[in-house]
Amino acid sequence: MLTGDDHAAIAALYARYNHLADGDDPAAYGDCYIETGSLRSNGRLIGESRAEIESFRRTVMDRPGARRICRSTSGSRTTAPIV
């Protein structure tokens, strides 16, 4: 069973992940994952390691017209152009 501290740590990681997903620090974004972590989006495998996830982060920030999509801890969704 998760403790209150566990829930707080998970919420803090989720907030950090969302904040860094909109940022320009792929290494810090990668630090949200364990070394052997994986990332999927809409069922598509994005990366199977922290290094692949960081590489994806660098690539997506360079795409023309790329959009940021983040969910709050309550599940609401927002989008905005990456500038």
C-alpha positions as a printed Julia matrix, in Angstrom:
83×3 Matrix{Float64}:
  0.0    0.0     0.0
  1.26   3.47   -0.85
  1.87   5.96    1.92
  1.1    9.65    1.84
  4.79  10.3     1.16
  4.65   7.87   -1.78
  1.68   9.73   -3.26
  3.45  13.08   -2.78
  6.61  11.76   -4.47
  4.61  10.42   -7.42
  2.72  13.73   -7.82
  6.03  15.65   -7.67
  7.57  13.39  -10.35
  4.48  13.79  -12.54
  4.63  17.58  -12.2
  8.38  17.57  -12.96
  7.79  15.37  -16.01
  5.1   17.73  -17.35
  7.2   20.82  -16.69
 10.26  19.32  -18.4
  8.2   18.0   -21.33
  7.64  21.65  -22.22
 11.21  22.68  -21.51
 14.43  22.6   -23.45
 16.5   20.31  -21.22
 16.33  16.77  -22.67
 18.75  15.41  -20.06
 16.59  16.63  -17.17
 13.52  15.21  -18.94
 15.34  11.88  -19.3
 16.09  11.9   -15.58
 12.36  11.4   -14.98
 12.86   7.83  -16.23
 14.93   4.96  -14.9
 17.9    3.96  -17.08
 15.93   1.1   -18.64
 12.64   3.0   -18.76
 10.47   3.2   -21.84
  8.13   5.81  -23.28
  5.04   5.12  -25.37
  2.67   7.61  -26.95
 -0.69   6.47  -28.31
  0.58   2.89  -28.25
  3.72   3.76  -30.26
  7.1    3.03  -28.72
  9.13   6.24  -28.5
 12.18   4.98  -26.62
 13.36   1.93  -24.7
 16.02   3.62  -22.57
 16.72   6.95  -20.92
 19.16   7.78  -23.74
 16.54   7.09  -26.44
 13.97   9.18  -24.58
 16.44  12.09  -24.31
 17.2   11.77  -28.02
 13.49  11.86  -28.83
 13.12  14.99  -26.67
 15.91  16.72  -28.62
 14.33  15.72  -31.93
 10.76  16.77  -31.12
 11.86  20.24  -30.02
 13.47  20.78  -33.44
 10.35  19.93  -35.48
  8.64  22.84  -37.22
  5.1   23.27  -35.94
  5.64  20.92  -33.0
  3.13  21.29  -30.19
  3.48  20.78  -26.48
  0.89  18.57  -24.89
  0.76  18.21  -21.14
 -1.73  16.86  -18.69
 -2.16  18.24  -15.24
 -2.24  15.94  -12.24
 -6.03  16.22  -12.49
 -5.97  14.89  -16.06
 -6.89  18.08  -17.94
 -5.1   18.51  -21.26
 -3.56  21.63  -22.78
 -1.71  22.21  -26.05
  0.43  25.08  -27.28
  2.87  25.64  -30.13
  6.51  25.08  -29.28
  8.31  28.38  -29.65
